[in-house]
């Protein structure tokens, strides 16, 4: 498989949650055959660092969906754990 750099910057940008993502992966639904990107809602920039991200960071995931791997939905944040009880 060969990849071609588009050179146009990021294709997808998270504007929800921490406004950064890490460790994305693509899965395809058996139900609707749509593709889904699932990524960790994590941003260590802006002086936060790893300690803040680890102990006070997001407990959510960021997701996008697509029917053709070209056109993607807006980013959505999914909360995975309620830290407040």
PDB file of N, CA, C and O in Angstrom:
ATOM      1  N   UNK A   1       0.853  -1.164   0.000  1.00  0.00           N
ATOM      2  CA  UNK A   1       0.000   0.000   0.000  1.00  0.00           C
ATOM      3  C   UNK A   1       0.903   1.233   0.000  1.00  0.00           C
ATOM      4  O   UNK A   1       1.904   1.273   0.716  1.00  0.00           O
ATOM      5  N   UNK A   2       0.552   2.229  -0.797  1.00  0.00           N
ATOM      6  CA  UNK A   2       1.345   3.453  -0.897  1.00  0.00           C
ATOM      7  C   UNK A   2       0.501   4.636  -0.465  1.00  0.00           C
ATOM      8  O   UNK A   2      -0.676   4.736  -0.813  1.00  0.00           O
ATOM      9  N   UNK A   3       1.111   5.528   0.294  1.00  0.00           N
ATOM     10  CA  UNK A   3       0.437   6.709   0.808  1.00  0.00           C
ATOM     11  C   UNK A   3       0.964   7.936   0.089  1.00  0.00           C
ATOM     12  O   UNK A   3       2.157   8.021  -0.204  1.00  0.00           O
ATOM     13  N   UNK A   4       0.097   8.880  -0.195  1.00  0.00           N
ATOM     14  CA  UNK A   4       0.498  10.120  -0.821  1.00  0.00           C
ATOM     15  C   UNK A   4       0.180  11.272   0.123  1.00  0.00           C
ATOM     16  O   UNK A   4      -0.970  11.455   0.521  1.00  0.00           O
ATOM     17  N   UNK A   5       1.198  12.048   0.480  1.00  0.00           N
ATOM     18  CA  UNK A   5       1.019  13.193   1.365  1.00  0.00           C
ATOM     19  C   UNK A   5       0.250  14.277   0.623  1.00  0.00           C
ATOM     20  O   UNK A   5       0.681  14.747  -0.430  1.00  0.00           O
ATOM     21  N   UNK A   6      -0.891  14.670   1.180  1.00  0.00           N
ATOM     22  CA  UNK A   6      -1.701  15.705   0.547  1.00  0.00           C
ATOM     23  C   UNK A   6      -1.123  17.094   0.770  1.00  0.00           C
ATOM     24  O   UNK A   6      -1.371  18.009  -0.015  1.00  0.00           O
ATOM     25  N   UNK A   7      -0.350  17.250   1.842  1.00  0.00           N
ATOM     26  CA  UNK A   7       0.307  18.520   2.098  1.00  0.00           C
ATOM     27  C   UNK A   7      -0.623  19.671   2.420  1.00  0.00           C
ATOM     28  O   UNK A   7      -0.224  20.831   2.311  1.00  0.00           O
ATOM     29  N   UNK A   8      -1.851  19.380   2.812  1.00  0.00           N
ATOM     30  CA  UNK A   8      -2.829  20.431   3.087  1.00  0.00           C
ATOM     31  C   UNK A   8      -3.120  20.579   4.575  1.00  0.00           C
ATOM     32  O   UNK A   8      -4.117  21.204   4.939  1.00  0.00           O
ATOM     33  N   UNK A   9      -2.294  20.032   5.434  1.00  0.00           N
ATOM     34  CA  UNK A   9      -2.567  20.087   6.870  1.00  0.00           C
ATOM     35  C   UNK A   9      -3.471  18.947   7.285  1.00  0.00           C
ATOM     36  O   UNK A   9      -3.718  18.027   6.504  1.00  0.00           O
ATOM     37  N   UNK A  10      -3.973  19.003   8.525  1.00  0.00           N
ATOM     38  CA  UNK A  10      -4.814  17.920   9.037  1.00  0.00           C
ATOM     39  C   UNK A  10      -6.114  17.765   8.252  1.00  0.00           C
ATOM     40  O   UNK A  10      -6.712  18.750   7.821  1.00  0.00           O
ATOM     41  N   UNK A  11      -6.534  16.541   8.076  1.00  0.00           N
ATOM     42  CA  UNK A  11      -7.807  16.267   7.415  1.00  0.00           C
ATOM     43  C   UNK A  11      -8.943  16.371   8.425  1.00  0.00           C
ATOM     44  O   UNK A  11     -10.020  16.872   8.101  1.00  0.00           O
ATOM     45  N   UNK A  12      -8.708  15.903   9.643  1.00  0.00           N
ATOM     46  CA  UNK A  12      -9.699  15.968  10.711  1.00  0.00           C
ATOM     47  C   UNK A  12      -9.109  16.716  11.898  1.00  0.00           C
ATOM     48  O   UNK A  12      -7.949  16.520  12.258  1.00  0.00           O
ATOM     49  N   UNK A  13      -9.919  17.571  12.498  1.00  0.00           N
ATOM     50  CA  UNK A  13      -9.507  18.323  13.675  1.00  0.00           C
ATOM     51  C   UNK A  13     -10.608  18.219  14.713  1.00  0.00           C
ATOM     52  O   UNK A  13     -11.786  18.387  14.398  1.00  0.00           O
ATOM     53  N   UNK A  14     -10.229  17.943  15.942  1.00  0.00           N
ATOM     54  CA  UNK A  14     -11.212  17.891  17.021  1.00  0.00           C
ATOM     55  C   UNK A  14     -11.423  19.284  17.585  1.00  0.00           C
ATOM     56  O   UNK A  14     -10.478  19.945  18.015  1.00  0.00           O
ATOM     57  N   UNK A  15     -12.667  19.717  17.577  1.00  0.00           N
ATOM     58  CA  UNK A  15     -13.005  21.005  18.178  1.00  0.00           C
ATOM     59  C   UNK A  15     -13.855  20.812  19.429  1.00  0.00           C
ATOM     60  O   UNK A  15     -14.516  21.742  19.891  1.00  0.00           O
ATOM     61  N   UNK A  16     -13.831  19.597  19.972  1.00  0.00           N
ATOM     62  CA  UNK A  16     -14.582  19.274  21.193  1.00  0.00           C
ATOM     63  C   UNK A  16     -13.618  18.704  22.231  1.00  0.00           C
ATOM     64  O   UNK A  16     -12.494  18.327  21.900  1.00  0.00           O
ATOM     65  N   UNK A  17     -14.055  18.643  23.467  1.00  0.00           N
ATOM     66  CA  UNK A  17     -13.233  18.067  24.531  1.00  0.00           C
ATOM     67  C   UNK A  17     -11.940  18.829  24.731  1.00  0.00           C
ATOM     68  O   UNK A  17     -11.948  20.057  24.827  1.00  0.00           O
ATOM     69  N   UNK A  18     -10.823  18.108  24.795  1.00  0.00           N
ATOM     70  CA  UNK A  18      -9.504  18.707  24.996  1.00  0.00           C
ATOM     71  C   UNK A  18      -8.974  19.381  23.724  1.00  0.00           C
ATOM     72  O   UNK A  18      -7.942  20.051  23.751  1.00  0.00           O
ATOM     73  N   UNK A  19      -9.688  19.195  22.620  1.00  0.00           N
ATOM     74  CA  UNK A  19      -9.295  19.742  21.312  1.00  0.00           C
ATOM     75  C   UNK A  19      -7.964  19.162  20.819  1.00  0.00           C
ATOM     76  O   UNK A  19      -7.156  19.843  20.187  1.00  0.00           O
ATOM     77  N   UNK A  20      -7.777  17.903  21.128  1.00  0.00           N
ATOM     78  CA  UNK A  20      -6.616  17.154  20.668  1.00  0.00           C
ATOM     79  C   UNK A  20      -6.944  15.682  20.737  1.00  0.00           C
ATOM     80  O   UNK A  20      -7.782  15.272  21.541  1.00  0.00           O
ATOM     81  N   UNK A  21      -6.299  14.876  19.909  1.00  0.00           N
ATOM     82  CA  UNK A  21      -6.560  13.437  19.928  1.00  0.00           C
ATOM     83  C   UNK A  21      -5.247  12.669  19.887  1.00  0.00           C
ATOM     84  O   UNK A  21      -4.207  13.182  19.473  1.00  0.00           O
ATOM     85  N   UNK A  22      -5.334  11.436  20.326  1.00  0.00           N
ATOM     86  CA  UNK A  22      -4.162  10.558  20.327  1.00  0.00           C
ATOM     87  C   UNK A  22      -4.638   9.132  20.077  1.00  0.00           C
ATOM     88  O   UNK A  22      -5.760   8.768  20.432  1.00  0.00           O
ATOM     89  N   UNK A  23      -3.787   8.341  19.470  1.00  0.00           N
ATOM     90  CA  UNK A  23      -4.023   6.906  19.245  1.00  0.00           C
ATOM     91  C   UNK A  23      -5.313   6.616  18.471  1.00  0.00           C
ATOM     92  O   UNK A  23      -6.117   5.797  18.918  1.00  0.00           O
ATOM     93  N   UNK A  24      -5.530   7.267  17.320  1.00  0.00           N
ATOM     94  CA  UNK A  24      -6.756   6.994  16.557  1.00  0.00           C
ATOM     95  C   UNK A  24      -6.698   5.630  15.857  1.00  0.00           C
ATOM     96  O   UNK A  24      -5.626   5.144  15.497  1.00  0.00           O
ATOM     97  N   UNK A  25      -7.868   5.032  15.676  1.00  0.00           N
ATOM     98  CA  UNK A  25      -7.953   3.823  14.856  1.00  0.00           C
ATOM     99  C   UNK A  25      -9.294   3.809  14.139  1.00  0.00           C
ATOM    100  O   UNK A  25     -10.258   4.428  14.590  1.00  0.00           O
ATOM    101  N   UNK A  26      -9.348   3.099  13.022  1.00  0.00           N
ATOM    102  CA  UNK A  26     -10.559   3.041  12.186  1.00  0.00           C
ATOM    103  C   UNK A  26     -11.172   1.656  12.316  1.00  0.00           C
ATOM    104  O   UNK A  26     -10.479   0.641  12.243  1.00  0.00           O
ATOM    105  N   UNK A  27     -12.493   1.634  12.512  1.00  0.00           N
ATOM    106  CA  UNK A  27     -13.248   0.384  12.525  1.00  0.00           C
ATOM    107  C   UNK A  27     -14.430   0.543  11.566  1.00  0.00           C
ATOM    108  O   UNK A  27     -14.852   1.659  11.264  1.00  0.00           O
ATOM    109  N   UNK A  28     -14.946  -0.563  11.103  1.00  0.00           N
ATOM    110  CA  UNK A  28     -16.121  -0.529  10.229  1.00  0.00           C
ATOM    111  C   UNK A  28     -17.259  -1.290  10.893  1.00  0.00           C
ATOM    112  O   UNK A  28     -17.090  -2.425  11.340  1.00  0.00           O
ATOM    113  N   UNK A  29     -18.413  -0.649  10.948  1.00  0.00           N
ATOM    114  CA  UNK A  29     -19.582  -1.243  11.581  1.00  0.00           C
ATOM    115  C   UNK A  29     -20.154  -2.359  10.713  1.00  0.00           C
ATOM    116  O   UNK A  29     -20.291  -2.204   9.499  1.00  0.00           O
ATOM    117  N   UNK A  30     -20.481  -3.464  11.334  1.00  0.00           N
ATOM    118  CA  UNK A  30     -21.164  -4.548  10.618  1.00  0.00           C
ATOM    119  C   UNK A  30     -22.625  -4.201  10.377  1.00  0.00           C
ATOM    120  O   UNK A  30     -23.254  -4.747   9.471  1.00  0.00           O
ATOM    121  N   UNK A  31     -23.165  -3.300  11.180  1.00  0.00           N
ATOM    122  CA  UNK A  31     -24.580  -2.966  11.086  1.00  0.00           C
ATOM    123  C   UNK A  31     -24.869  -2.027   9.915  1.00  0.00           C
ATOM    124  O   UNK A  31     -25.673  -2.350   9.040  1.00  0.00           O
ATOM    125  N   UNK A  32     -24.205  -0.856   9.901  1.00  0.00           N
ATOM    126  CA  UNK A  32     -24.508   0.119   8.848  1.00  0.00           C
ATOM    127  C   UNK A  32     -23.380   0.270   7.828  1.00  0.00           C
ATOM    128  O   UNK A  32     -23.493   1.072   6.900  1.00  0.00           O
ATOM    129  N   UNK A  33     -22.286  -0.496   7.988  1.00  0.00           N
ATOM    130  CA  UNK A  33     -21.137  -0.505   7.079  1.00  0.00           C
ATOM    131  C   UNK A  33     -20.388   0.838   7.044  1.00  0.00           C
ATOM    132  O   UNK A  33     -19.551   1.053   6.168  1.00  0.00           O
ATOM    133  N   UNK A  34     -20.681   1.731   7.983  1.00  0.00           N
ATOM    134  CA  UNK A  34     -19.960   3.002   8.064  1.00  0.00           C
ATOM    135  C   UNK A  34     -18.611   2.788   8.747  1.00  0.00           C
ATOM    136  O   UNK A  34     -18.431   1.871   9.548  1.00  0.00           O
ATOM    137  N   UNK A  35     -17.676   3.665   8.401  1.00  0.00           N
ATOM    138  CA  UNK A  35     -16.366   3.662   9.037  1.00  0.00           C
ATOM    139  C   UNK A  35     -16.404   4.619  10.219  1.00  0.00           C
ATOM    140  O   UNK A  35     -17.056   5.662  10.162  1.00  0.00           O
ATOM    141  N   UNK A  36     -15.703   4.260  11.291  1.00  0.00           N
ATOM    142  CA  UNK A  36     -15.649   5.090  12.484  1.00  0.00           C
ATOM    143  C   UNK A  36     -14.200   5.256  12.909  1.00  0.00           C
ATOM    144  O   UNK A  36     -13.458   4.277  12.989  1.00  0.00           O
ATOM    145  N   UNK A  37     -13.799   6.477  13.179  1.00  0.00           N
ATOM    146  CA  UNK A  37     -12.508   6.727  13.806  1.00  0.00           C
ATOM    147  C   UNK A  37     -12.784   6.947  15.289  1.00  0.00           C
ATOM    148  O   UNK A  37     -13.653   7.734  15.662  1.00  0.00           O
ATOM    149  N   UNK A  38     -12.041   6.251  16.113  1.00  0.00           N
ATOM    150  CA  UNK A  38     -12.150   6.388  17.559  1.00  0.00           C
ATOM    151  C   UNK A  38     -10.765   6.769  18.068  1.00  0.00           C
ATOM    152  O   UNK A  38      -9.777   6.111  17.741  1.00  0.00           O
ATOM    153  N   UNK A  39     -10.693   7.828  18.866  1.00  0.00           N
ATOM    154  CA  UNK A  39      -9.402   8.304  19.360  1.00  0.00           C
ATOM    155  C   UNK A  39      -9.527   8.785  20.799  1.00  0.00           C
ATOM    156  O   UNK A  39     -10.608   9.179  21.238  1.00  0.00           O
ATOM    157  N   UNK A  40      -8.435   8.752  21.517  1.00  0.00           N
ATOM    158  CA  UNK A  40      -8.380   9.261  22.879  1.00  0.00           C
ATOM    159  C   UNK A  40      -8.476  10.778  22.870  1.00  0.00           C
ATOM    160  O   UNK A  40      -7.792  11.438  22.088  1.00  0.00           O
ATOM    161  N   UNK A  41      -9.312  11.332  23.725  1.00  0.00           N
ATOM    162  CA  UNK A  41      -9.440  12.785  23.877  1.00  0.00           C
ATOM    163  C   UNK A  41      -8.290  13.250  24.765  1.00  0.00           C
ATOM    164  O   UNK A  41      -8.406  13.225  25.990  1.00  0.00           O
ATOM    165  N   UNK A  42      -7.189  13.673  24.163  1.00  0.00           N
ATOM    166  CA  UNK A  42      -5.998  14.003  24.932  1.00  0.00           C
ATOM    167  C   UNK A  42      -5.222  15.117  24.257  1.00  0.00           C
ATOM    168  O   UNK A  42      -4.971  15.086  23.052  1.00  0.00           O
ATOM    169  N   UNK A  43      -4.855  16.086  25.047  1.00  0.00           N
ATOM    170  CA  UNK A  43      -3.988  17.154  24.555  1.00  0.00           C
ATOM    171  C   UNK A  43      -3.044  17.552  25.683  1.00  0.00           C
ATOM    172  O   UNK A  43      -3.478  18.001  26.744  1.00  0.00           O
ATOM    173  N   UNK A  44      -1.748  17.382  25.439  1.00  0.00           N
ATOM    174  CA  UNK A  44      -0.787  17.726  26.474  1.00  0.00           C
ATOM    175  C   UNK A  44      -0.115  19.069  26.188  1.00  0.00           C
ATOM    176  O   UNK A  44       0.740  19.513  26.954  1.00  0.00           O
ATOM    177  N   UNK A  45      -0.494  19.702  25.107  1.00  0.00           N
ATOM    178  CA  UNK A  45       0.065  21.010  24.763  1.00  0.00           C
ATOM    179  C   UNK A  45      -0.465  22.079  25.715  1.00  0.00           C
ATOM    180  O   UNK A  45      -1.203  21.774  26.651  1.00  0.00           O
ATOM    181  N   UNK A  46      -0.096  23.298  25.476  1.00  0.00           N
ATOM    182  CA  UNK A  46      -0.537  24.439  26.283  1.00  0.00           C
ATOM    183  C   UNK A  46      -0.031  24.370  27.712  1.00  0.00           C
ATOM    184  O   UNK A  46      -0.680  24.884  28.624  1.00  0.00           O
ATOM    185  N   UNK A  47       1.119  23.741  27.920  1.00  0.00           N
ATOM    186  CA  UNK A  47       1.734  23.727  29.235  1.00  0.00           C
ATOM    187  C   UNK A  47       1.114  22.772  30.237  1.00  0.00           C
ATOM    188  O   UNK A  47       1.515  22.766  31.401  1.00  0.00           O
ATOM    189  N   UNK A  48       0.138  21.958  29.817  1.00  0.00           N
ATOM    190  CA  UNK A  48      -0.505  21.041  30.760  1.00  0.00           C
ATOM    191  C   UNK A  48       0.429  19.912  31.171  1.00  0.00           C
ATOM    192  O   UNK A  48       0.560  19.628  32.361  1.00  0.00           O
ATOM    193  N   UNK A  49       1.067  19.277  30.231  1.00  0.00           N
ATOM    194  CA  UNK A  49       1.987  18.188  30.526  1.00  0.00           C
ATOM    195  C   UNK A  49       1.288  16.875  30.799  1.00  0.00           C
ATOM    196  O   UNK A  49       0.061  16.796  30.864  1.00  0.00           O
ATOM    197  N   UNK A  50       2.115  15.831  30.960  1.00  0.00           N
ATOM    198  CA  UNK A  50       1.597  14.479  31.136  1.00  0.00           C
ATOM    199  C   UNK A  50       0.919  14.264  32.489  1.00  0.00           C
ATOM    200  O   UNK A  50      -0.093  13.566  32.563  1.00  0.00           O
ATOM    201  N   UNK A  51       1.458  14.850  33.554  1.00  0.00           N
ATOM    202  CA  UNK A  51       0.841  14.645  34.870  1.00  0.00           C
ATOM    203  C   UNK A  51      -0.588  15.152  34.911  1.00  0.00           C
ATOM    204  O   UNK A  51      -1.482  14.466  35.409  1.00  0.00           O
ATOM    205  N   UNK A  52      -0.807  16.353  34.388  1.00  0.00           N
ATOM    206  CA  UNK A  52      -2.158  16.916  34.352  1.00  0.00           C
ATOM    207  C   UNK A  52      -3.074  16.050  33.488  1.00  0.00           C
ATOM    208  O   UNK A  52      -4.211  15.769  33.869  1.00  0.00           O
ATOM    209  N   UNK A  53      -2.583  15.635  32.339  1.00  0.00           N
ATOM    210  CA  UNK A  53      -3.391  14.787  31.455  1.00  0.00           C
ATOM    211  C   UNK A  53      -3.736  13.463  32.132  1.00  0.00           C
ATOM    212  O   UNK A  53      -4.850  12.957  31.991  1.00  0.00           O
ATOM    213  N   UNK A  54      -2.779  12.909  32.865  1.00  0.00           N
ATOM    214  CA  UNK A  54      -2.994  11.610  33.499  1.00  0.00           C
ATOM    215  C   UNK A  54      -3.970  11.675  34.671  1.00  0.00           C
ATOM    216  O   UNK A  54      -4.817  10.794  34.820  1.00  0.00           O
ATOM    217  N   UNK A  55      -3.857  12.714  35.506  1.00  0.00           N
ATOM    218  CA  UNK A  55      -4.651  12.759  36.733  1.00  0.00           C
ATOM    219  C   UNK A  55      -5.881  13.664  36.664  1.00  0.00           C
ATOM    220  O   UNK A  55      -6.811  13.501  37.454  1.00  0.00           O
ATOM    221  N   UNK A  56      -5.895  14.604  35.738  1.00  0.00           N
ATOM    222  CA  UNK A  56      -7.010  15.543  35.656  1.00  0.00           C
ATOM    223  C   UNK A  56      -7.570  15.662  34.245  1.00  0.00           C
ATOM    224  O   UNK A  56      -8.427  16.507  33.988  1.00  0.00           O
ATOM    225  N   UNK A  57      -7.099  14.832  33.337  1.00  0.00           N
ATOM    226  CA  UNK A  57      -7.486  14.937  31.935  1.00  0.00           C
ATOM    227  C   UNK A  57      -8.831  14.314  31.627  1.00  0.00           C
ATOM    228  O   UNK A  57      -9.544  13.839  32.511  1.00  0.00           O
ATOM    229  N   UNK A  58      -9.146  14.331  30.378  1.00  0.00           N
ATOM    230  CA  UNK A  58     -10.423  13.822  29.876  1.00  0.00           C
ATOM    231  C   UNK A  58     -10.568  12.328  30.103  1.00  0.00           C
ATOM    232  O   UNK A  58      -9.584  11.589  30.098  1.00  0.00           O
ATOM    233  N   UNK A  59     -11.792  11.896  30.299  1.00  0.00           N
ATOM    234  CA  UNK A  59     -12.118  10.473  30.368  1.00  0.00           C
ATOM    235  C   UNK A  59     -12.997  10.085  29.182  1.00  0.00           C
ATOM    236  O   UNK A  59     -13.748   9.111  29.235  1.00  0.00           O
ATOM    237  N   UNK A  60     -12.888  10.862  28.122  1.00  0.00           N
ATOM    238  CA  UNK A  60     -13.720  10.623  26.949  1.00  0.00           C
ATOM    239  C   UNK A  60     -12.938  10.161  25.736  1.00  0.00           C
ATOM    240  O   UNK A  60     -11.708  10.116  25.733  1.00  0.00           O
ATOM    241  N   UNK A  61     -13.697   9.819  24.706  1.00  0.00           N
ATOM    242  CA  UNK A  61     -13.158   9.474  23.400  1.00  0.00           C
ATOM    243  C   UNK A  61     -13.730  10.451  22.373  1.00  0.00           C
ATOM    244  O   UNK A  61     -14.811  11.005  22.569  1.00  0.00           O
ATOM    245  N   UNK A  62     -13.006  10.655  21.290  1.00  0.00           N
ATOM    246  CA  UNK A  62     -13.490  11.458  20.179  1.00  0.00           C
ATOM    247  C   UNK A  62     -13.780  10.512  19.024  1.00  0.00           C
ATOM    248  O   UNK A  62     -12.980   9.622  18.736  1.00  0.00           O
ATOM    249  N   UNK A  63     -14.919  10.696  18.359  1.00  0.00           N
ATOM    250  CA  UNK A  63     -15.292   9.836  17.240  1.00  0.00           C
ATOM    251  C   UNK A  63     -15.693  10.658  16.022  1.00  0.00           C
ATOM    252  O   UNK A  63     -16.198  11.774  16.144  1.00  0.00           O
ATOM    253  N   UNK A  64     -15.458  10.085  14.850  1.00  0.00           N
ATOM    254  CA  UNK A  64     -15.958  10.610  13.577  1.00  0.00           C
ATOM    255  C   UNK A  64     -16.543   9.418  12.821  1.00  0.00           C
ATOM    256  O   UNK A  64     -16.182   8.274  13.099  1.00  0.00           O
ATOM    257  N   UNK A  65     -17.440   9.672  11.872  1.00  0.00           N
ATOM    258  CA  UNK A  65     -17.948   8.585  11.036  1.00  0.00           C
ATOM    259  C   UNK A  65     -17.975   9.008   9.576  1.00  0.00           C
ATOM    260  O   UNK A  65     -18.077  10.191   9.252  1.00  0.00           O
ATOM    261  N   UNK A  66     -17.879   8.005   8.698  1.00  0.00           N
ATOM    262  CA  UNK A  66     -17.821   8.256   7.258  1.00  0.00           C
ATOM    263  C   UNK A  66     -18.400   7.061   6.515  1.00  0.00           C
ATOM    264  O   UNK A  66     -18.306   5.924   6.977  1.00  0.00           O
ATOM    265  N   UNK A  67     -18.989   7.326   5.378  1.00  0.00           N
ATOM    266  CA  UNK A  67     -19.472   6.246   4.519  1.00  0.00           C
ATOM    267  C   UNK A  67     -18.452   5.872   3.454  1.00  0.00           C
ATOM    268  O   UNK A  67     -18.537   4.794   2.865  1.00  0.00           O
ATOM    269  N   UNK A  68     -17.467   6.772   3.198  1.00  0.00           N
ATOM    270  CA  UNK A  68     -16.554   6.561   2.078  1.00  0.00           C
ATOM    271  C   UNK A  68     -15.068   6.782   2.394  1.00  0.00           C
ATOM    272  O   UNK A  68     -14.239   6.723   1.486  1.00  0.00           O
ATOM    273  N   UNK A  69     -14.722   7.031   3.642  1.00  0.00           N
ATOM    274  CA  UNK A  69     -13.355   7.310   4.084  1.00  0.00           C
ATOM    275  C   UNK A  69     -12.804   8.639   3.545  1.00  0.00           C
ATOM    276  O   UNK A  69     -11.624   8.937   3.723  1.00  0.00           O
ATOM    277  N   UNK A  70     -13.640   9.417   2.900  1.00  0.00           N
ATOM    278  CA  UNK A  70     -13.217  10.723   2.380  1.00  0.00           C
ATOM    279  C   UNK A  70     -13.947  11.839   3.107  1.00  0.00           C
ATOM    280  O   UNK A  70     -13.324  12.796   3.567  1.00  0.00           O
ATOM    281  N   UNK A  71     -15.245  11.724   3.212  1.00  0.00           N
ATOM    282  CA  UNK A  71     -16.077  12.729   3.874  1.00  0.00           C
ATOM    283  C   UNK A  71     -16.401  12.251   5.284  1.00  0.00           C
ATOM    284  O   UNK A  71     -16.965  11.174   5.481  1.00  0.00           O
ATOM    285  N   UNK A  72     -16.027  13.088   6.271  1.00  0.00           N
ATOM    286  CA  UNK A  72     -16.173  12.707   7.672  1.00  0.00           C
ATOM    287  C   UNK A  72     -17.127  13.641   8.382  1.00  0.00           C
ATOM    288  O   UNK A  72     -17.228  14.818   8.036  1.00  0.00           O
ATOM    289  N   UNK A  73     -17.829  13.119   9.376  1.00  0.00           N
ATOM    290  CA  UNK A  73     -18.725  13.921  10.214  1.00  0.00           C
ATOM    291  C   UNK A  73     -17.898  14.867  11.083  1.00  0.00           C
ATOM    292  O   UNK A  73     -16.669  14.799  11.103  1.00  0.00           O
ATOM    293  N   UNK A  74     -18.590  15.741  11.794  1.00  0.00           N
ATOM    294  CA  UNK A  74     -17.919  16.564  12.797  1.00  0.00           C
ATOM    295  C   UNK A  74     -17.516  15.665  13.964  1.00  0.00           C
ATOM    296  O   UNK A  74     -18.120  14.617  14.193  1.00  0.00           O
ATOM    297  N   UNK A  75     -16.503  16.084  14.685  1.00  0.00           N
ATOM    298  CA  UNK A  75     -16.043  15.324  15.842  1.00  0.00           C
ATOM    299  C   UNK A  75     -17.126  15.292  16.920  1.00  0.00           C
ATOM    300  O   UNK A  75     -17.813  16.284  17.161  1.00  0.00           O
ATOM    301  N   UNK A  76     -17.261  14.143  17.557  1.00  0.00           N
ATOM    302  CA  UNK A  76     -18.183  13.996  18.678  1.00  0.00           C
ATOM    303  C   UNK A  76     -17.408  13.430  19.864  1.00  0.00           C
ATOM    304  O   UNK A  76     -16.552  12.560  19.699  1.00  0.00           O
ATOM    305  N   UNK A  77     -17.712  13.925  21.049  1.00  0.00           N
ATOM    306  CA  UNK A  77     -17.057  13.447  22.265  1.00  0.00           C
ATOM    307  C   UNK A  77     -17.996  12.482  22.977  1.00  0.00           C
ATOM    308  O   UNK A  77     -19.180  12.765  23.156  1.00  0.00           O
ATOM    309  N   UNK A  78     -17.447  11.338  23.381  1.00  0.00           N
ATOM    310  CA  UNK A  78     -18.211  10.332  24.105  1.00  0.00           C
ATOM    311  C   UNK A  78     -17.552  10.153  25.467  1.00  0.00           C
ATOM    312  O   UNK A  78     -16.379   9.786  25.548  1.00  0.00           O
ATOM    313  N   UNK A  79     -18.301  10.410  26.535  1.00  0.00           N
ATOM    314  CA  UNK A  79     -17.787  10.264  27.896  1.00  0.00           C
ATOM    315  C   UNK A  79     -17.747   8.778  28.251  1.00  0.00           C
ATOM    316  O   UNK A  79     -18.730   8.062  28.061  1.00  0.00           O
ATOM    317  N   UNK A  80     -16.619   8.324  28.762  1.00  0.00           N
ATOM    318  CA  UNK A  80     -16.448   6.906  29.097  1.00  0.00           C
ATOM    319  C   UNK A  80     -16.511   6.640  30.596  1.00  0.00           C
ATOM    320  O   UNK A  80     -16.735   5.504  31.014  1.00  0.00           O
ATOM    321  N   UNK A  81     -16.314   7.679  31.408  1.00  0.00           N
ATOM    322  CA  UNK A  81     -16.258   7.459  32.852  1.00  0.00           C
ATOM    323  C   UNK A  81     -16.642   8.742  33.567  1.00  0.00           C
ATOM    324  O   UNK A  81     -16.175   9.824  33.214  1.00  0.00           O
ATOM    325  N   UNK A  82     -17.483   8.618  34.557  1.00  0.00           N
ATOM    326  CA  UNK A  82     -17.866   9.782  35.352  1.00  0.00           C
ATOM    327  C   UNK A  82     -17.003   9.811  36.605  1.00  0.00           C
ATOM    328  O   UNK A  82     -17.163   8.977  37.496  1.00  0.00           O
ATOM    329  N   UNK A  83     -16.083  10.776  36.669  1.00  0.00           N
ATOM    330  CA  UNK A  83     -15.158  10.880  37.806  1.00  0.00           C
ATOM    331  C   UNK A  83     -15.806  11.461  39.044  1.00  0.00           C
ATOM    332  O   UNK A  83     -15.216  11.410  40.123  1.00  0.00           O
ATOM    333  N   UNK A  84     -17.017  12.018  38.918  1.00  0.00           N
ATOM    334  CA  UNK A  84     -17.660  12.685  40.052  1.00  0.00           C
ATOM    335  C   UNK A  84     -18.662  11.797  40.779  1.00  0.00           C
ATOM    336  O   UNK A  84     -19.428  12.287  41.608  1.00  0.00           O
ATOM    337  N   UNK A  85     -18.669  10.548  40.493  1.00  0.00           N
ATOM    338  CA  UNK A  85     -19.548   9.683  41.252  1.00  0.00           C
ATOM    339  C   UNK A  85     -20.514   9.002  40.399  1.00  0.00           C
ATOM    340  O   UNK A  85     -21.334   8.229  40.892  1.00  0.00           O
TER     341      UNK A  85
END
